[in-house]
Amino acid sequence: MTGFQRARSHEQQEERRRTILDTTAGMLARMPAAKVGLNELSRQAGMAKSNVLRYFESREAILLELLDRAWSEWNSALPALLDAAIDPADPVARRAEVYAQVYAASLADRKVLCDLFSAQAGVLEHNVSPDVAARYKRAAAVNLTALTALTRHHLPELGDTAQQACAQILMATGAIWTHSRPSPAMLEAYAKDPALAALSMDFASALQETVATLIAGTLSRAEPRDQPIGPER
């Protein structure tokens, strides 16, 4: 809780913003984004709800800023992990498999980022103003560009298709996270019926397989073809 009643200076206002963001981040470490509410956030931050809304226009605006922060931190950590695991002398198929393995393992340890990825399009980009939406999309474009450059460094064979591949991989990440977090009712159904339990999904292994498949498919489509694909004339 801040030590002043009203934030008058720029420094005090920035401290309030940091308090709100840090409090929300602490809540996300204990619960999914869907359960983070403004009332409890305000209580934990030691502010009135109206004061929180002076700094962020909505709950979703706070979560979008935290998504950008978490994504940037992951982007900063990923290069060292890939550099340590990928041998540039290996054939592209091997490098792609290792890339997928490292990618999935790195996100398995970042539950908050995965949760926010999964909520981004369907929840977080709603209930925000055009200005907040545009600011987030610009930040997301910077993060995507950084991931694309890193991916292309290790898989130069992707060429101009690298950004599209990365965008698809990120969308798949959010979807797989959602499907690997079954509801209590579904968990009970799995426990009662072994046949249904076979349908449960492990996040890291499913993500690794999906990333490897997307890269392999992208590489295959990027290969030059002797004949154009289309109906014979």
WOTA-V213945 format. One record per residue. N is the residue number from 1. PSI is psi in whole degrees, 0 to 359 (999 if undefined). NEAR is the number of other C-alpha atoms within 12 Angstrom. D_FIRST is the distance of its C-alpha to the first C-alpha in whole Angstrom. Layout:
BEGIN
n:N psi:PSI near:NEAR d_first:D_FIRST
n:N psi:PSI near:NEAR d_first:D_FIRST
END
This chain:
BEGIN
n:1 psi:137 near:20 d_first:0
n:2 psi:157 near:21 d_first:4
n:3 psi:15 near:13 d_first:7
n:4 psi:154 near:15 d_first:9
n:5 psi:322 near:15 d_first:10
n:6 psi:131 near:17 d_first:12
n:7 psi:109 near:20 d_first:12
n:8 psi:317 near:12 d_first:16
n:9 psi:164 near:12 d_first:17
n:10 psi:320 near:11 d_first:17
n:11 psi:318 near:14 d_first:15
n:12 psi:322 near:18 d_first:12
n:13 psi:319 near:22 d_first:13
n:14 psi:325 near:17 d_first:13
n:15 psi:320 near:23 d_first:10
n:16 psi:316 near:33 d_first:9
n:17 psi:315 near:30 d_first:12
n:18 psi:321 near:23 d_first:11
n:19 psi:315 near:29 d_first:7
n:20 psi:313 near:40 d_first:10
n:21 psi:315 near:33 d_first:12
n:22 psi:323 near:24 d_first:11
n:23 psi:316 near:32 d_first:10
n:24 psi:318 near:38 d_first:13
n:25 psi:320 near:31 d_first:15
n:26 psi:322 near:21 d_first:14
n:27 psi:320 near:27 d_first:15
n:28 psi:333 near:29 d_first:18
n:29 psi:343 near:22 d_first:19
n:30 psi:344 near:16 d_first:19
n:31 psi:158 near:17 d_first:21
n:32 psi:160 near:26 d_first:23
n:33 psi:327 near:34 d_first:22
n:34 psi:337 near:23 d_first:24
n:35 psi:357 near:19 d_first:22
n:36 psi:116 near:27 d_first:18
n:37 psi:156 near:24 d_first:18
n:38 psi:325 near:32 d_first:16
n:39 psi:310 near:21 d_first:15
n:40 psi:323 near:21 d_first:14
n:41 psi:315 near:34 d_first:12
n:42 psi:318 near:30 d_first:10
n:43 psi:313 near:22 d_first:10
n:44 psi:329 near:25 d_first:8
n:45 psi:349 near:29 d_first:6
n:46 psi:32 near:23 d_first:5
n:47 psi:159 near:29 d_first:8
n:48 psi:150 near:22 d_first:11
n:49 psi:321 near:23 d_first:14
n:50 psi:328 near:17 d_first:16
n:51 psi:320 near:26 d_first:13
n:52 psi:318 near:34 d_first:12
n:53 psi:351 near:22 d_first:16
n:54 psi:334 near:21 d_first:16
n:55 psi:331 near:26 d_first:15
n:56 psi:133 near:32 d_first:17
n:57 psi:341 near:26 d_first:20
n:58 psi:168 near:31 d_first:20
n:59 psi:318 near:35 d_first:19
n:60 psi:325 near:34 d_first:22
n:61 psi:322 near:36 d_first:21
n:62 psi:313 near:40 d_first:18
n:63 psi:326 near:47 d_first:20
n:64 psi:320 near:42 d_first:22
n:65 psi:322 near:37 d_first:20
n:66 psi:327 near:39 d_first:19
n:67 psi:315 near:38 d_first:23
n:68 psi:317 near:31 d_first:24
n:69 psi:313 near:25 d_first:22
n:70 psi:322 near:29 d_first:23
n:71 psi:317 near:36 d_first:27
n:72 psi:319 near:23 d_first:26
n:73 psi:319 near:21 d_first:25
n:74 psi:317 near:29 d_first:28
n:75 psi:325 near:30 d_first:31
n:76 psi:329 near:18 d_first:30
n:77 psi:332 near:23 d_first:31
n:78 psi:321 near:30 d_first:34
n:79 psi:315 near:26 d_first:36
n:80 psi:322 near:17 d_first:36
n:81 psi:317 near:25 d_first:37
n:82 psi:320 near:32 d_first:40
n:83 psi:322 near:21 d_first:41
n:84 psi:336 near:15 d_first:41
n:85 psi:331 near:24 d_first:43
n:86 psi:128 near:28 d_first:45
n:87 psi:115 near:21 d_first:49
n:88 psi:343 near:22 d_first:50
n:89 psi:348 near:12 d_first:53
n:90 psi:155 near:16 d_first:53
n:91 psi:159 near:16 d_first:54
n:92 psi:324 near:25 d_first:52
n:93 psi:320 near:26 d_first:52
n:94 psi:317 near:21 d_first:51
n:95 psi:322 near:31 d_first:48
n:96 psi:319 near:38 d_first:47
n:97 psi:317 near:30 d_first:47
n:98 psi:320 near:31 d_first:45
n:99 psi:312 near:43 d_first:43
n:100 psi:320 near:37 d_first:42
n:101 psi:314 near:29 d_first:41
n:102 psi:317 near:32 d_first:39
n:103 psi:309 near:43 d_first:37
n:104 psi:317 near:36 d_first:37
n:105 psi:322 near:29 d_first:36
n:106 psi:326 near:30 d_first:33
n:107 psi:336 near:35 d_first:31
n:108 psi:335 near:27 d_first:32
n:109 psi:0 near:19 d_first:29
n:110 psi:71 near:28 d_first:27
n:111 psi:323 near:33 d_first:26
n:112 psi:315 near:34 d_first:23
n:113 psi:315 near:36 d_first:25
n:114 psi:319 near:40 d_first:28
n:115 psi:317 near:40 d_first:27
n:116 psi:322 near:42 d_first:25
n:117 psi:315 near:37 d_first:29
n:118 psi:334 near:31 d_first:30
n:119 psi:353 near:29 d_first:28
n:120 psi:296 near:35 d_first:29
n:121 psi:320 near:23 d_first:32
n:122 psi:337 near:17 d_first:32
n:123 psi:303 near:21 d_first:28
n:124 psi:329 near:31 d_first:26
n:125 psi:3 near:31 d_first:29
n:126 psi:161 near:21 d_first:29
n:127 psi:34 near:22 d_first:27
n:128 psi:156 near:25 d_first:26
n:129 psi:163 near:17 d_first:28
n:130 psi:325 near:14 d_first:31
n:131 psi:315 near:15 d_first:29
n:132 psi:319 near:25 d_first:26
n:133 psi:316 near:26 d_first:29
n:134 psi:320 near:16 d_first:31
n:135 psi:318 near:19 d_first:28
n:136 psi:316 near:31 d_first:27
n:137 psi:325 near:22 d_first:31
n:138 psi:318 near:17 d_first:31
n:139 psi:320 near:23 d_first:29
n:140 psi:323 near:30 d_first:30
n:141 psi:321 near:20 d_first:34
n:142 psi:315 near:20 d_first:33
n:143 psi:319 near:28 d_first:31
n:144 psi:321 near:30 d_first:35
n:145 psi:319 near:23 d_first:37
n:146 psi:317 near:27 d_first:35
n:147 psi:321 near:34 d_first:36
n:148 psi:315 near:32 d_first:39
n:149 psi:319 near:26 d_first:40
n:150 psi:316 near:28 d_first:39
n:151 psi:317 near:39 d_first:41
n:152 psi:331 near:31 d_first:44
n:153 psi:317 near:24 d_first:44
n:154 psi:338 near:36 d_first:45
n:155 psi:65 near:39 d_first:47
n:156 psi:340 near:23 d_first:49
n:157 psi:341 near:26 d_first:51
n:158 psi:331 near:32 d_first:49
n:159 psi:226 near:22 d_first:50
n:160 psi:352 near:20 d_first:49
n:161 psi:359 near:27 d_first:48
n:162 psi:317 near:33 d_first:45
n:163 psi:318 near:28 d_first:42
n:164 psi:318 near:26 d_first:43
n:165 psi:316 near:34 d_first:43
n:166 psi:319 near:34 d_first:40
n:167 psi:318 near:26 d_first:39
n:168 psi:321 near:24 d_first:41
n:169 psi:319 near:34 d_first:39
n:170 psi:319 near:34 d_first:36
n:171 psi:319 near:27 d_first:37
n:172 psi:324 near:29 d_first:38
n:173 psi:312 near:41 d_first:35
n:174 psi:319 near:33 d_first:33
n:175 psi:317 near:27 d_first:36
n:176 psi:322 near:33 d_first:37
n:177 psi:314 near:34 d_first:33
n:178 psi:315 near:29 d_first:33
n:179 psi:340 near:24 d_first:37
n:180 psi:5 near:27 d_first:36
n:181 psi:73 near:22 d_first:33
n:182 psi:156 near:20 d_first:36
n:183 psi:164 near:13 d_first:35
n:184 psi:322 near:10 d_first:35
n:185 psi:319 near:11 d_first:38
n:186 psi:322 near:19 d_first:39
n:187 psi:321 near:21 d_first:39
n:188 psi:322 near:15 d_first:41
n:189 psi:319 near:18 d_first:43
n:190 psi:319 near:19 d_first:44
n:191 psi:329 near:16 d_first:44
n:192 psi:337 near:13 d_first:47
n:193 psi:103 near:14 d_first:49
n:194 psi:330 near:13 d_first:49
n:195 psi:322 near:11 d_first:51
n:196 psi:326 near:15 d_first:47
n:197 psi:332 near:17 d_first:45
n:198 psi:342 near:14 d_first:47
n:199 psi:353 near:18 d_first:45
n:200 psi:153 near:26 d_first:42
n:201 psi:129 near:23 d_first:40
n:202 psi:126 near:22 d_first:39
n:203 psi:305 near:34 d_first:36
n:204 psi:314 near:28 d_first:37
n:205 psi:320 near:24 d_first:41
n:206 psi:320 near:29 d_first:41
n:207 psi:317 near:37 d_first:39
n:208 psi:314 near:30 d_first:41
n:209 psi:318 near:29 d_first:45
n:210 psi:316 near:31 d_first:43
n:211 psi:315 near:36 d_first:42
n:212 psi:319 near:32 d_first:46
n:213 psi:317 near:24 d_first:48
n:214 psi:317 near:31 d_first:46
n:215 psi:316 near:39 d_first:47
n:216 psi:318 near:28 d_first:50
n:217 psi:319 near:22 d_first:51
n:218 psi:317 near:27 d_first:50
n:219 psi:320 near:26 d_first:52
n:220 psi:318 near:17 d_first:55
n:221 psi:336 near:20 d_first:55
n:222 psi:346 near:19 d_first:54
n:223 psi:140 near:17 d_first:57
n:224 psi:143 near:11 d_first:60
n:225 psi:143 near:9 d_first:63
n:226 psi:324 near:6 d_first:67
n:227 psi:141 near:9 d_first:67
n:228 psi:147 near:11 d_first:65
n:229 psi:127 near:10 d_first:63
n:230 psi:175 near:6 d_first:65
n:231 psi:145 near:6 d_first:68
n:232 psi:147 near:6 d_first:71
n:233 psi:999 near:5 d_first:74
END
